[in-house]
Amino acid sequence: MAAGDDSVKDFAPKGKKSSSKDDQRRKNMPPGSLMKAVIRSGVDSTKPAEGDQVIVHCTVRTVDGVIVESSRAENGGKYNSYISCLICSGKSNMLIGLVEGIPTMQRGEVAMFKLKSEVHYGEADCPVTAPDGFPKQDELQFEIELLDFFKARVINDDLGIVKKITDEGQGWETPRDLYEVKSWITAKSGDGRVILSRTKEPLFFIFGKAQVPKGLEMGMGTMTRGEKAIIYVNRPYLSQSTLIPSIEDYDEVQFEVELIHFIQVRDMLGDGRLIKRRIVDGRGEFPMDCPIHDSLLRVHYKGMLHNDEKTVFYDTRIDNDGQPLEFSSGEGLVPEGLEMCVRLMLPGEIALVTCPPDYAYDKFARPVFRPPSVPRGAYVQWEIELLGFEMPKDWTGLTFQNIMDEAEKIKNTGNRLFKEGKFDLAKAKYEKVLREYNHVNPQDDEEGKIFLNSRNSLQLNVAACYQKMGEHRKSIDACNKVLEGSPAHAKALYRRGTAYMLAGDFEEARSDFKRMMTVDKSSEPDATAALLKLKQKEQEAEKKAKRQFKGLFDKKPGEISEVGKDSTTDDSPAESGNLDADVGGAAVDEGSYGEGGDPSADRPGLLSRFWPSGRRFFSGVGLAKCSIL
C-alpha cells in the first residue's frame, strides 16, 4: 500500500466498561483483522466521536487492486457522490471494522484499511447487508476519505432518520399533528441526484396529513422556528407523499430544510371536535407563559354559530360596552371548551376555537351566561384574544389569619361548584388548599386548633365530592386521613359510614354509625337515621339477591341453572330529611344518597355480602361465570 505516512497500525479490540452490542462485536474481532495505513494526513487534529454523523468517500478493492464498490464515479462505482453513516455505540449502521477505524481519522484524511472478512460483511450477524455478489468472505481493502463529521441528532433508534442543525432556531416549541407549517425544502438523493429544487415560494403543508414523507415530518417535528437543518432519511421512512410522489429509486434522501413559521393547531380532545387554531402569535414561550394554572383571566371574545352565516351571538367589544370579560379559571364560570383553550394561550394571542355542543353551552350549568340565541346541539366558534392574566396570590409571607382568609375564599368557591354539581372542579379547589397547607406552620395551640379544623373540613369535603362522583373507596381514604389524627371525629365517622354503605360494606358502615353515637351524643339522631337507612339498604340488597339467585340450587344433579339477571334497578329512593346534616360543621351539604352514583368497581357482589366464603368456593371450583353444573 502506497502511503504518504507509511505507518501501519494494528487495531486490537478495545475494552469498554459498557456492554453495548458494539462492545460485544469488538470482543469478537480476531487480532490482526484490522490494519490501517495513512495515505494523506488530515487538515486538523479533531476526530469523530460518539454520536457524530460522518461523511466519507469509500472505495473497496480486493487485495489484487480490483475495485469491488466505490462512491466515486471515476473509480467505476455505482455511486457518484459521498456516503454518510453515524457513529453511535450499540446502534451502528456500519461495519465493525469501520466503527473502529473511522474514529481514528482526522477531517480531510485519506486512509487505507485492510479488513479481514470477520470485520466486514463476513462478520457473524453483521447488521449491514452485503450487496449482491459481494465477496464478503475475502480480505478486502477499504480506502476511506473523511470529508466531514458533525454532531447529529438521532430521531429514531434504528438510525433511519438523522438531523444535522446548521442554524439554531428560536424558542423550543416544535410542530405536531395539525400544525400548519411554512418552510423552504430542497432534496437530493444519497448519490447526489436532485429530487426537489428550491421553489419560488415557501412550501406550505399540514402536519399529520401525509403531505411530506414520514421521515421528513418526523425530523421537522424536532425543529423550532427559524431553524435550518439537513435531515437524512433512509428508505423505510421515505413514504409516498404529495411532495415526492415516487420514492422507489432512493435508498437515502437528504432534505435541506428551513422552518420559517408554523401555526399552532391543537386537537384539544383528540377526536377532532374541539379545535384551537392560533391566528396571531402571543408573547412569551409556549407553554411556560400560558395560564395553565387557575388564574384571573381577561379576554375579548366573539361567539358565532358554526354555520354558513357565522351568526354572531355575542361580542364583548359590542355587547359588553367594549370591556373585556374577566373570570377566574377553574370555577366553571365559562363553558369548558372555552376555558380549556384559553389555558393554552399566550398573552396577546388570538385564536379561533371550534367547539362541540357538549363542551360549549349544552352542559353549561350557569344559565345567566348562556346566550339565548344559541340552540341546543349547536356547534359554536369563538374568536378569543387573551389580553392578560394574574396568577393566584402567593401565600409566602402572609400572616396566619390572612392565609386562613384566603383558604376560606377558595373553599367557598368549591362549595358553590359542589352545589352546581361540578364535583370534580369543587374537589380541585379543596385539594389546592390542602396542598398549600403542607407549607403552613401554626405558631401556637390556638392557631393549631384552627388549622386542624380547617384541614379536616377540607378533607371531608373532598370525601363528599368522591361520594357524589361514585368513587366510594377514595371517599373512605379521605375520611381515614381525618380519623388518623382525630379518631373521635363524628362527621368523619358519619361520612365514612355513608361511603361504606354505598360501597356495600354494611358491617363497616354499621360500626362507624354506632361509634359515632358513642363519641358524640349530639349526633345520635343522625346516627339513628343512618342506621335505619342502612337497614333498608340491607333489606333491598337481600331481596335483590333472592330474586337474582332464585332457583339456583333447585335443579336436579346434572342440570344447568344460570344465574338470573335482575331487571329491576338498584337506584335508591330519595331520602326524607337530610341524613347528611352538618355534623361537626362541614361546609358541604351532600343532599340525598340517591345522587351518589354507582358504587366503585371494587364493590363486592351481592352473593358475597350474604355468603362471604361463596366467592372463594365458586372460584375454587372454576365457576367464574356463575354457572352451576
C-alpha positions as CSV (number, residue, x, y, z in Angstrom):
1,M,0.0,0.0,0.0
2,A,1.4,3.4,-1.0
3,A,1.2,5.9,1.8
4,G,2.3,9.4,2.4
5,D,2.7,8.3,6.1
6,D,3.8,4.7,5.9
7,S,3.0,4.0,9.5
8,V,0.8,0.9,9.6
9,K,-1.3,0.3,12.7
10,D,-2.8,-2.9,14.0
11,F,-6.1,-2.5,15.8
12,A,-6.9,-4.8,18.6
13,P,-10.3,-4.9,20.3
14,K,-10.6,-2.2,23.0
15,G,-12.1,-2.9,26.3
16,K,-15.2,-0.9,27.3
17,K,-17.0,-0.5,30.6
18,S,-20.4,-0.6,28.9
19,S,-21.9,-3.7,27.5
20,S,-23.5,-2.4,24.3
21,K,-23.9,-4.6,21.2
22,D,-20.9,-2.9,19.5
23,D,-18.8,-3.8,22.6
24,Q,-19.6,-7.5,22.0
25,R,-18.7,-7.1,18.4
26,R,-15.4,-5.6,19.3
27,K,-14.6,-8.6,21.6
28,N,-15.2,-11.0,18.7
29,M,-12.7,-9.2,16.5
30,P,-9.7,-11.5,15.8
31,P,-6.2,-10.0,16.4
32,G,-4.7,-8.5,13.3
33,S,-8.1,-8.4,11.5
34,L,-8.0,-4.6,11.0
35,M,-4.9,-2.7,9.7
36,K,-4.6,1.0,8.8
37,A,-2.2,3.0,6.6
38,V,-2.5,6.8,6.3
39,I,-2.3,7.9,2.6
40,R,-2.9,11.6,3.3
41,S,-3.0,13.4,6.6
42,G,-6.0,15.4,7.8
43,V,-6.3,19.2,8.0
44,D,-6.9,19.4,11.7
45,S,-6.5,17.4,14.9
46,T,-10.1,16.8,15.6
47,K,-11.6,13.3,15.2
48,P,-15.1,11.9,15.1
49,A,-16.6,10.9,18.4
50,E,-19.7,9.1,19.7
51,G,-22.9,10.5,18.2
52,D,-21.2,12.1,15.2
53,Q,-22.5,11.8,11.6
54,V,-19.6,11.2,9.3
55,I,-19.4,11.9,5.6
56,V,-17.0,9.8,3.6
57,H,-15.9,8.6,0.2
58,C,-15.3,4.9,0.2
59,T,-13.7,2.6,-2.4
60,V,-13.5,-1.1,-1.7
61,R,-10.8,-3.2,-3.5
62,T,-9.6,-6.8,-3.4
63,V,-6.0,-7.4,-2.3
64,D,-5.2,-7.6,-6.0
65,G,-6.5,-4.0,-6.5
66,V,-9.7,-4.8,-8.3
67,I,-12.4,-2.3,-7.4
68,V,-15.5,-4.0,-5.9
69,E,-17.5,-1.0,-4.9
70,S,-17.0,2.8,-4.8
71,S,-18.7,6.1,-4.1
72,R,-16.6,7.7,-6.7
73,A,-17.7,7.7,-10.3
74,E,-14.2,7.9,-11.6
75,N,-13.5,4.5,-10.0
76,G,-16.3,2.9,-11.8
77,G,-18.5,2.6,-8.8
78,K,-22.3,2.8,-9.0
79,Y,-22.3,5.9,-6.8
80,N,-21.1,9.4,-7.9
81,S,-21.1,11.1,-4.5
82,Y,-20.3,10.6,-0.9
83,I,-22.0,8.3,1.6
84,S,-22.9,9.1,5.2
85,C,-23.2,7.0,8.3
86,L,-23.4,7.5,12.1
87,I,-21.1,6.6,14.9
88,C,-23.4,5.5,17.7
89,S,-22.4,3.0,20.2
90,G,-24.6,-0.1,20.3
91,K,-26.6,1.1,17.3
92,S,-24.1,1.5,14.5
93,N,-25.2,1.1,10.9
94,M,-21.6,0.4,10.0
95,L,-19.2,-2.5,9.5
96,I,-17.4,-3.2,12.8
97,G,-14.0,-2.6,11.1
98,L,-15.1,0.9,10.2
99,V,-16.7,1.5,13.6
100,E,-13.2,1.0,15.0
101,G,-11.2,2.6,12.2
102,I,-13.0,5.9,11.2
103,P,-12.8,7.4,14.7
104,T,-9.0,7.4,14.4
105,M,-9.2,9.7,11.3
106,Q,-8.9,13.5,11.1
107,R,-11.1,15.7,8.9
108,G,-9.7,15.5,5.3
109,E,-7.6,12.4,6.0
110,V,-7.4,9.6,3.4
111,A,-6.6,6.1,4.9
112,M,-6.5,2.6,3.6
113,F,-8.0,-0.1,6.0
114,K,-7.2,-3.7,5.4
115,L,-10.2,-5.8,6.7
116,K,-10.4,-9.5,7.1
117,S,-13.9,-11.0,6.4
118,E,-14.7,-11.2,10.1
119,V,-14.7,-7.4,10.5
120,H,-16.7,-6.5,7.3
121,Y,-19.6,-8.2,5.7
122,G,-18.4,-11.7,6.7
123,E,-19.0,-10.9,10.4
124,A,-21.4,-13.3,12.1
125,D,-24.8,-11.5,12.4
126,C,-23.4,-8.4,10.6
127,P,-26.0,-5.6,10.9
128,V,-25.2,-4.4,7.3
129,T,-26.5,-6.4,4.3
130,A,-23.8,-7.1,1.7
131,P,-24.6,-6.0,-1.9
132,D,-25.4,-8.8,-4.4
133,G,-22.3,-10.7,-5.5
134,F,-20.1,-9.0,-2.9
135,P,-17.0,-11.2,-1.9
136,K,-17.8,-11.0,1.8
137,Q,-15.6,-13.9,2.7
138,D,-12.5,-12.3,1.2
139,E,-9.9,-10.0,2.8
140,L,-10.5,-6.5,1.4
141,Q,-9.1,-3.0,1.3
142,F,-11.3,0.0,2.2
143,E,-10.0,3.4,1.0
144,I,-11.7,6.0,3.2
145,E,-11.6,9.8,2.7
146,L,-13.2,11.5,5.7
147,L,-14.8,14.6,4.2
148,D,-16.6,15.9,7.3
149,F,-18.3,15.0,10.5
150,F,-20.6,16.8,12.9
151,K,-22.9,16.2,15.9
152,A,-26.1,14.7,14.8
153,R,-29.5,14.2,16.5
154,V,-30.8,10.7,16.1
155,I,-34.6,10.9,15.5
156,N,-35.3,7.2,15.9
157,D,-33.4,4.3,17.4
158,D,-32.8,2.4,14.1
159,L,-30.8,5.4,12.8
160,G,-33.2,5.7,9.8
161,I,-33.6,9.5,10.4
162,V,-30.7,11.7,11.5
163,K,-30.7,15.5,11.7
164,K,-27.8,18.0,11.4
165,I,-28.6,21.5,12.7
166,T,-26.9,24.2,10.6
167,D,-28.6,27.2,12.2
168,E,-30.3,27.1,15.6
169,G,-33.9,28.2,15.8
170,Q,-35.8,30.3,18.4
171,G,-37.8,29.1,21.4
172,W,-38.5,25.4,21.9
173,E,-42.0,24.8,20.6
174,T,-42.0,22.4,17.7
175,P,-44.6,21.3,15.1
176,R,-47.0,18.5,15.8
177,D,-50.1,17.0,14.1
178,L,-52.4,19.5,12.6
179,Y,-49.9,22.4,12.8
180,E,-49.8,24.4,9.6
181,V,-46.1,24.7,8.5
182,K,-44.4,27.1,6.1
183,S,-40.8,26.2,5.1
184,W,-38.1,26.0,2.4
185,I,-37.3,22.4,1.4
186,T,-34.9,21.0,-1.1
187,A,-33.9,17.4,-1.5
188,K,-31.3,15.2,-3.2
189,S,-30.6,11.5,-3.1
190,G,-27.6,9.9,-1.4
191,D,-25.8,9.7,-4.8
192,G,-26.3,13.4,-5.5
193,R,-29.3,13.4,-7.8
194,V,-31.6,16.5,-7.3
195,I,-35.0,15.4,-6.3
196,L,-36.6,18.7,-5.2
197,S,-35.2,22.2,-6.1
198,R,-35.9,25.4,-4.3
199,T,-39.3,26.8,-5.3
200,K,-40.3,30.4,-5.8
201,E,-42.5,30.4,-2.7
202,P,-42.1,28.6,0.6
203,L,-43.9,25.2,0.8
204,F,-47.0,25.0,3.0
205,F,-48.3,21.8,4.4
206,I,-50.3,20.4,7.4
207,F,-48.6,18.0,9.8
208,G,-50.0,14.6,10.1
209,K,-51.7,14.6,6.7
210,A,-49.1,12.6,4.7
211,Q,-48.3,15.6,2.6
212,V,-44.5,15.1,3.0
213,P,-42.5,11.8,3.6
214,K,-42.9,10.3,7.0
215,G,-39.2,10.6,7.8
216,L,-39.0,14.3,6.8
217,E,-42.1,15.0,9.0
218,M,-40.5,13.2,12.0
219,G,-37.3,15.2,11.6
220,M,-39.1,18.5,11.2
221,G,-41.1,17.6,14.3
222,T,-37.9,18.3,16.3
223,M,-37.2,21.8,14.7
224,T,-38.0,25.2,16.2
225,R,-39.0,28.4,14.4
226,G,-36.2,29.7,12.2
227,E,-34.1,26.6,12.5
228,K,-32.1,25.3,9.5
229,A,-31.1,21.7,9.3
230,I,-30.2,18.8,7.0
231,I,-32.3,15.7,7.6
232,Y,-31.0,12.4,6.4
233,V,-33.9,9.9,5.7
234,N,-33.4,6.2,4.8
235,R,-35.7,4.2,2.6
236,P,-38.0,2.8,5.3
237,Y,-39.1,6.3,6.1
238,L,-39.5,7.6,2.6
239,S,-43.2,7.2,2.4
240,Q,-45.1,8.4,-0.7
241,S,-46.5,11.9,-0.4
242,T,-47.7,14.9,-2.4
243,L,-44.2,16.4,-2.1
244,I,-42.3,13.4,-3.5
245,P,-44.8,11.0,-5.2
246,S,-42.3,8.4,-6.3
247,I,-39.6,7.1,-3.9
248,E,-38.7,3.7,-5.4
249,D,-35.2,4.7,-6.7
250,Y,-33.8,6.2,-3.5
251,D,-32.0,4.5,-0.6
252,E,-31.4,7.7,1.2
253,V,-32.6,11.3,0.7
254,Q,-31.0,14.4,2.2
255,F,-33.5,17.2,2.9
256,E,-32.3,20.7,3.4
257,V,-34.9,22.5,5.5
258,E,-35.5,26.0,6.8
259,L,-38.6,26.1,9.1
260,I,-39.9,29.6,8.5
261,H,-43.1,29.6,10.6
262,F,-45.8,27.4,11.9
263,I,-49.3,28.0,13.1
264,Q,-50.4,26.1,16.2
265,V,-53.5,24.0,15.7
266,R,-54.4,21.7,18.6
267,D,-57.0,18.9,18.8
268,M,-57.9,19.5,22.4
269,L,-60.0,16.3,22.9
270,G,-58.1,14.1,20.4
271,D,-61.2,13.3,18.4
272,G,-61.3,16.3,16.1
273,R,-64.3,18.0,17.8
274,L,-62.7,20.8,19.8
275,I,-60.0,22.5,17.7
276,K,-58.0,25.6,18.7
277,R,-56.2,27.4,15.8
278,R,-53.8,30.2,16.6
279,I,-54.3,33.2,14.4
280,V,-51.9,35.7,16.0
281,D,-48.9,34.7,18.0
282,G,-48.7,35.8,21.6
283,R,-45.9,36.9,23.8
284,G,-43.6,34.5,25.6
285,E,-42.8,30.8,25.3
286,F,-45.4,28.1,25.0
287,P,-46.5,26.6,27.4
288,M,-44.4,28.1,30.2
289,D,-46.1,31.6,29.8
290,C,-49.6,30.2,29.4
291,P,-52.2,30.4,32.2
292,I,-52.2,26.7,32.7
293,H,-52.9,27.0,36.4
294,D,-56.0,28.7,37.9
295,S,-55.7,32.4,37.2
296,L,-57.7,35.6,36.8
297,L,-58.1,35.9,33.0
298,R,-59.0,38.9,30.9
299,V,-60.3,38.1,27.3
300,H,-62.1,39.7,24.5
301,Y,-64.2,37.1,22.5
302,K,-66.7,36.9,19.7
303,G,-69.1,34.0,19.7
304,M,-70.5,32.7,16.5
305,L,-72.7,29.8,15.5
306,H,-70.7,27.3,13.4
307,N,-73.0,27.7,10.3
308,D,-72.6,29.1,6.9
309,E,-73.7,32.6,8.0
310,K,-71.3,32.6,11.1
311,T,-74.1,34.2,13.1
312,V,-72.6,36.3,15.9
313,F,-74.4,35.7,19.2
314,Y,-72.1,37.7,21.5
315,D,-69.2,40.1,21.2
316,T,-67.5,41.6,24.2
317,R,-66.5,44.7,22.3
318,I,-70.1,45.4,21.4
319,D,-72.3,43.7,23.9
320,N,-70.1,44.4,27.0
321,D,-69.6,48.1,26.3
322,G,-66.1,47.4,24.9
323,Q,-65.0,45.9,28.2
324,P,-63.2,42.5,28.3
325,L,-64.6,39.5,30.1
326,E,-62.8,38.8,33.4
327,F,-63.2,35.4,35.0
328,S,-61.3,33.0,37.2
329,S,-60.4,29.7,35.6
330,G,-61.2,26.5,37.5
331,E,-64.5,27.8,38.7
332,G,-66.9,26.8,35.9
333,L,-67.7,30.4,35.0
334,V,-67.4,29.9,31.3
335,P,-68.0,26.9,29.0
336,E,-65.5,24.1,29.5
337,G,-64.3,24.2,25.9
338,L,-63.5,27.9,26.0
339,E,-61.6,27.6,29.3
340,M,-59.6,24.6,28.1
341,C,-58.3,26.6,25.1
342,V,-57.6,29.9,26.9
343,R,-55.4,28.0,29.4
344,L,-53.1,27.1,26.4
345,M,-52.9,30.7,25.0
346,L,-50.1,33.2,25.4
347,P,-50.8,36.9,26.4
348,G,-51.6,38.8,23.2
349,E,-52.5,35.6,21.3
350,I,-55.7,35.5,19.2
351,A,-57.2,32.1,18.5
352,L,-60.2,30.6,16.7
353,V,-61.8,27.8,18.6
354,T,-64.4,25.4,17.1
355,C,-66.3,23.7,19.9
356,P,-68.9,20.9,20.0
357,P,-72.2,21.5,21.9
358,D,-71.3,19.3,25.0
359,Y,-68.2,21.5,25.6
360,A,-70.0,24.7,24.7
361,Y,-73.4,25.5,26.1
362,D,-75.4,22.3,26.2
363,K,-74.0,21.2,29.6
364,F,-73.2,24.7,30.9
365,A,-74.9,25.0,34.2
366,R,-74.9,28.8,34.6
367,P,-77.9,30.0,32.6
368,V,-77.1,33.6,33.3
369,F,-74.1,33.3,31.0
370,R,-75.9,31.2,28.4
371,P,-76.7,33.2,25.2
372,P,-80.4,32.7,24.4
373,S,-79.8,32.7,20.7
374,V,-77.6,29.5,20.9
375,P,-79.9,26.5,20.3
376,R,-79.2,23.1,22.0
377,G,-76.9,20.9,20.0
378,A,-75.2,23.8,18.2
379,Y,-71.5,23.9,17.4
380,V,-70.0,27.3,18.1
381,Q,-66.9,29.2,17.2
382,W,-65.1,31.6,19.5
383,E,-62.6,34.2,18.3
384,I,-60.6,34.8,21.5
385,E,-57.9,37.3,22.4
386,L,-56.1,36.8,25.7
387,L,-55.3,40.2,27.0
388,G,-53.5,39.0,30.1
389,F,-53.9,37.1,33.3
390,E,-52.9,37.3,37.0
391,M,-51.6,34.3,38.9
392,P,-53.2,33.5,42.3
393,K,-51.8,35.3,45.3
394,D,-48.6,33.7,46.7
395,W,-49.1,32.8,50.4
396,T,-45.5,33.3,51.2
397,G,-45.1,36.0,53.8
398,L,-48.8,36.1,54.7
399,T,-49.9,36.1,58.3
400,F,-51.7,33.0,59.6
401,Q,-55.0,34.9,59.6
402,N,-54.5,36.1,56.1
403,I,-53.8,32.5,55.0
404,M,-57.0,31.3,56.7
405,D,-58.9,34.1,54.9
406,E,-57.5,33.1,51.5
407,A,-58.3,29.4,52.2
408,E,-61.8,30.3,53.2
409,K,-62.4,32.1,49.9
410,I,-61.2,29.2,47.8
411,K,-63.2,26.8,50.0
412,N,-66.4,28.9,49.4
413,T,-65.8,28.7,45.7
414,G,-65.5,24.9,46.0
415,N,-68.8,24.9,47.9
416,R,-70.5,26.8,45.1
417,L,-69.2,24.4,42.5
418,F,-70.4,21.5,44.6
419,K,-73.9,22.9,44.8
420,E,-73.8,23.4,41.0
421,G,-73.0,19.7,40.6
422,K,-69.4,20.3,39.4
423,F,-67.9,17.9,41.8
424,D,-64.5,17.4,40.0
425,L,-63.9,21.2,40.0
426,A,-65.0,21.5,43.6
427,K,-62.6,18.8,44.6
428,A,-59.8,20.5,42.8
429,K,-60.4,23.7,44.8
430,Y,-60.4,21.8,48.1
431,E,-57.2,19.9,47.2
432,K,-55.5,23.1,46.1
433,V,-55.9,24.5,49.6
434,L,-54.7,21.2,51.1
435,R,-51.6,21.3,49.0
436,E,-50.9,24.8,50.2
437,Y,-51.4,23.7,53.8
438,N,-48.4,21.5,53.5
439,H,-46.3,24.7,53.9
440,V,-48.3,26.3,56.7
441,N,-46.9,26.1,60.3
442,P,-49.2,27.2,63.1
443,Q,-47.3,29.1,65.8
444,D,-49.3,28.3,68.9
445,D,-52.1,25.9,70.2
446,E,-54.9,28.3,69.2
447,E,-53.6,28.5,65.6
448,G,-53.0,24.8,65.6
449,K,-56.6,24.1,66.5
450,I,-58.0,26.4,63.8
451,F,-55.7,24.9,61.2
452,L,-56.6,21.3,62.1
453,N,-60.4,22.1,62.0
454,S,-60.0,23.7,58.6
455,R,-57.9,20.9,57.2
456,N,-60.3,18.2,58.4
457,S,-63.3,20.1,57.0
458,L,-61.5,20.3,53.6
459,Q,-60.7,16.6,53.6
460,L,-64.3,15.7,54.4
461,N,-65.4,18.0,51.5
462,V,-63.1,16.0,49.3
463,A,-64.7,12.8,50.6
464,A,-68.2,14.3,49.8
465,C,-67.1,15.0,46.2
466,Y,-65.8,11.5,45.8
467,Q,-69.1,10.1,47.1
468,K,-71.1,12.2,44.5
469,M,-68.7,11.0,41.8
470,G,-69.4,7.4,42.8
471,E,-65.8,6.8,43.9
472,H,-66.6,5.5,47.4
473,R,-63.2,3.8,48.1
474,K,-61.5,7.2,47.6
475,S,-64.1,8.8,49.8
476,I,-63.2,6.3,52.5
477,D,-59.5,7.1,52.1
478,A,-60.2,10.8,52.5
479,C,-62.1,10.2,55.7
480,N,-59.3,8.0,57.0
481,K,-56.9,10.9,56.8
482,V,-59.1,12.8,59.2
483,L,-59.7,9.8,61.5
484,E,-55.9,9.1,61.7
485,G,-55.4,12.4,63.6
486,S,-58.9,12.7,65.1
487,P,-60.3,9.2,65.8
488,A,-63.4,10.6,67.5
489,H,-64.4,12.9,64.7
490,A,-68.1,12.3,64.4
491,K,-68.5,13.9,61.0
492,A,-65.7,11.8,59.6
493,L,-67.2,8.6,61.0
494,Y,-70.6,9.6,59.6
495,R,-69.2,10.3,56.1
496,R,-67.0,7.2,56.1
497,G,-70.0,5.1,57.2
498,T,-72.0,6.5,54.4
499,A,-69.3,5.7,51.9
500,Y,-69.1,2.1,53.3
501,M,-72.9,1.8,52.9
502,L,-72.8,3.0,49.3
503,A,-70.0,0.6,48.6
504,G,-72.0,-2.3,50.0
505,D,-69.8,-2.8,53.1
506,F,-72.7,-2.9,55.5
507,E,-70.9,-4.2,58.6
508,E,-68.2,-1.5,58.4
509,A,-70.9,1.1,57.9
510,R,-72.8,-0.1,61.0
511,S,-69.7,0.0,63.1
512,D,-69.0,3.7,62.1
513,F,-72.6,4.8,62.8
514,K,-72.6,3.1,66.2
515,R,-69.2,4.6,67.2
516,M,-70.4,8.0,66.1
517,M,-73.1,7.9,68.8
518,T,-70.5,6.9,71.5
519,V,-68.1,9.8,70.7
520,D,-70.7,12.5,70.2
521,K,-74.1,12.2,71.9
522,S,-75.5,15.1,70.0
523,S,-75.1,13.1,66.8
524,E,-77.4,10.3,68.0
525,P,-80.4,11.5,65.8
526,D,-78.3,11.5,62.7
527,A,-76.7,8.2,63.5
528,T,-80.1,6.6,64.3
529,A,-81.4,7.8,61.0
530,A,-78.3,6.5,59.2
531,L,-78.7,3.0,60.9
532,L,-82.3,2.9,59.7
533,K,-81.3,3.8,56.2
534,L,-78.6,1.1,56.4
535,K,-81.2,-1.5,57.4
536,Q,-83.3,-0.5,54.4
537,K,-80.3,-0.9,52.2
538,E,-79.5,-4.3,53.5
539,Q,-83.1,-5.4,53.1
540,E,-83.1,-4.1,49.5
541,A,-79.9,-6.0,48.8
542,E,-81.2,-9.2,50.3
543,K,-84.4,-9.0,48.2
544,K,-82.4,-8.4,45.1
545,A,-80.1,-11.3,45.9
546,K,-83.0,-13.6,46.4
547,R,-84.5,-12.5,43.1
548,Q,-81.2,-12.9,41.3
549,F,-80.3,-16.3,42.6
550,K,-83.9,-17.7,42.8
551,G,-83.9,-21.4,41.6
552,L,-80.1,-21.5,41.6
553,F,-79.9,-24.6,43.8
554,D,-83.4,-26.1,42.8
555,K,-82.1,-28.1,39.9
556,K,-81.5,-31.8,39.9
557,P,-78.0,-33.2,39.7
558,G,-76.6,-32.9,36.2
559,E,-78.9,-30.0,35.2
560,I,-77.6,-26.5,34.5
561,S,-79.0,-23.4,36.1
562,E,-77.9,-19.9,35.0
563,V,-77.9,-17.1,37.5
564,G,-80.8,-14.9,36.6
565,K,-80.4,-11.2,35.9
566,D,-82.5,-8.8,37.9
567,S,-84.3,-6.5,35.6
568,T,-85.1,-4.0,38.4
569,T,-82.7,-1.2,39.1
570,D,-80.9,-0.6,42.4
571,D,-81.5,3.1,42.5
572,S,-82.0,4.4,46.0
573,P,-85.2,6.3,46.6
574,A,-85.0,10.0,47.5
575,E,-84.4,10.4,51.3
576,S,-86.8,12.0,53.6
577,G,-85.0,14.6,55.5
578,N,-81.2,15.3,55.3
579,L,-79.2,12.4,56.7
580,D,-76.0,14.3,55.9
581,A,-76.8,17.3,58.1
582,D,-73.9,19.4,59.3
583,V,-72.4,17.0,61.9
584,G,-69.2,18.7,63.0
585,G,-69.6,21.7,60.8
586,A,-68.6,20.5,57.4
587,A,-69.3,23.1,54.7
588,V,-70.7,20.8,52.1
589,D,-74.3,19.6,52.2
590,E,-74.5,16.4,50.2
591,G,-78.2,16.0,49.9
592,S,-79.7,12.6,49.4
593,Y,-77.8,9.3,48.9
594,G,-79.6,8.6,45.7
595,E,-77.4,11.1,43.9
596,G,-74.2,9.4,44.8
597,G,-73.8,7.4,41.5
598,D,-72.9,3.8,41.0
599,P,-70.6,2.1,43.5
600,S,-66.9,1.8,42.7
601,A,-65.6,-1.0,40.6
602,D,-64.3,-3.0,43.6
603,R,-67.8,-3.3,45.2
604,P,-68.4,-6.9,46.3
605,G,-71.1,-8.9,44.6
606,L,-74.5,-9.5,46.2
607,L,-73.8,-13.2,46.9
608,S,-70.5,-12.3,48.6
609,R,-72.3,-9.9,51.0
610,F,-74.6,-12.7,52.4
611,W,-72.2,-15.7,51.9
612,P,-68.7,-14.2,52.3
613,S,-67.0,-17.5,51.5
614,G,-69.2,-18.1,48.5
615,R,-66.9,-16.2,46.1
616,R,-63.9,-18.3,47.2
617,F,-66.0,-21.5,46.8
618,F,-67.1,-20.8,43.3
619,S,-63.7,-19.5,42.3
620,G,-62.1,-22.7,43.7
621,V,-64.3,-25.0,41.6
622,G,-63.6,-22.9,38.5
623,L,-67.2,-21.4,38.1
624,A,-66.2,-17.8,37.5
625,K,-69.3,-17.1,35.3
626,C,-71.9,-18.0,37.9
627,S,-73.0,-21.3,36.2
628,I,-73.7,-24.3,38.4
629,L,-73.2,-27.8,36.9
